């Protein structure tokens, strides 16, 4: 396979295993924020020339909800709402999602694609994993990991966009 075919293969794996598959009930914001990191992955994997405005929009959504204005009490309520009365279903679906993230991470690691793309794609998957970990614990330590991975993804995507979260109001 050439690089483009490899990227489209990864895009299809992500679409099949992860796209809008994180377990949730209303409110939908946690699934949306987790999906934003996946959308950055898809944009970089699926397009020859990723759209800077689309990447910036997704990064800003993550920034505004998880970096700039974090309402931990609201996220706790959202987690309890997502788990609902059947916690075992939520846990099983979440575990399947995380397992599929790991599969896609490994597939991306071995793919024969350019270093800049691969780095950004791996960081997007890492950010999804750390957002899920933080969402489960809501601990300040896990939030710091989310911030570090978010900042690394912003830096890696500068190859594709000049996005600066502090430039938006």
N, C-alpha and C positions, 0 to 999 in steps of 0.2 A: 504494500500500500504506500502511496505517496503521502506527504504531510497532510494535505487537504482531506484525503480519504480517512486518515487516522483521526483527524479532528472531528470529522462528521460521524465517525464510528463512536467516539467518546460522547459527542452530543446526543446521539441516539441512545446510548446506555444511560446517560443522565436523564433523558426524557422518559425512558421506560421505567427506571428504578426509583427516581427521586422527584420528578416534577409534580408538585402539589400532592405529595404523598405523606407529608408529616401529619400525624394524627392531631385533629383539632375539632373543636366545636366553637360556636361563637363565644368570645370574640375571635375574629380571624387574624388580628394583627400579629400574633406570634408566628403563625404559619407564613404570613406575608414576609416578615422580616427574615426568617430562615430562608425563604424562597428567593429573597433579593440576592443573597450571596450566590445561590444557585443560578440565578439569572445572569450574574456577572460571568460565571463559568460558561454558561450556554452561549453568551454573546461572543466571548473570546474563542470558544471552540467552534462555533457554528458559522462564523463569518470570516471571510478573508480580510475584511477591513472593519473591525468592530466599531460600532457607533459610540463615539465619546459621550454624547448627550445621554444615551440610554445607560451606559455604565455609571455616569455621574448621578443620574436619577436614582439608581439602585443603591449606590454608595451613600447618597445623602439620606435616603430612607433609613438605612442602618444607623448612620451617624445621628440623625435626629431622635431616634427612639432608644438607642442603646449607648450612645456616647455622650451626647449633649444633655438630654432631658430624660433621665432614667427615673421612672416612678415605680419603685420596687413593689410597693403595695398593689399597684394595678397589675404588674406582671405576676405576682403571687395569686391574685384573683383569677387571672387568665389561665394560669397553670391548673388551678383547681377546677375551673370550668372545663378545660380541655380533658382533664382526667374523668370528669363526670362521675356517675355512679359506678361505672364499670372500669375500675382502675386497671384491671388485668388486661383489658383490650388496649388501653392507652399504652401501657408498658410494653406489650407484645409488638404493637405497631411501631412504637418509638425504637425498640431494639432492632426491628427489621430495617427501619430507615437508616439507623446508624451503621448496621452491617452493610447495607448497600452503599452508603457513603464510603466505607472502607474499601469495598470492591472497586468503586470508581476511582478512588485515590490510587490504588495499586495499578489499575489499568492506565491511568494518566502518567504515573511514574515511569512506566516502561514504554510508553508511546514515543515514537520517533517524530517529535515535533520540536519547533524552535525553543530554545531555552527561555526566552522572555515569555512566550505564551504558556509554556508548561509551568513556569514559576507562578504566574498569575492564576492559572487554573488550579494548581495545588493549594495556593493560599486561599482561594475562594472556598474550596472544600474544607480546608482547615478551619476557616472562619465559621462555616456552617456547624461543624462539630463543636466548636467552642461556644457558639451561641446556644446550642442545645444543652451543653453541660451547664452553662450559666442559668439557663431557663429552669433547669431541674433543681439547682441549688440556691440560686439568687445570692450567692456569696460574693463579697467584695473581691476576694482573691480570683474567682472565676471571671468576674467582670473585668479585672485588669488583664487577664489573658485575652478576653474578647477585644479589648482596646488595642493590645499589642498586635494581634492578628489582623484587626481592621486596618491599623496604620500600615502594616506590612503590605496588605492588599492594595491600599491606596497608592503606596509607593510603586508597587509592581505594575499597576494599571496605568501609571503615567506614561508608559510606552505607548498606550492607546488613547489616552485622554489627559487633559491638563486639569482634571478635577481637583478642586481644593474645597473641603467642606466648610472652612471658615469664610470662604468668599460668598457663600449663599446666605441669604437672610431668612 
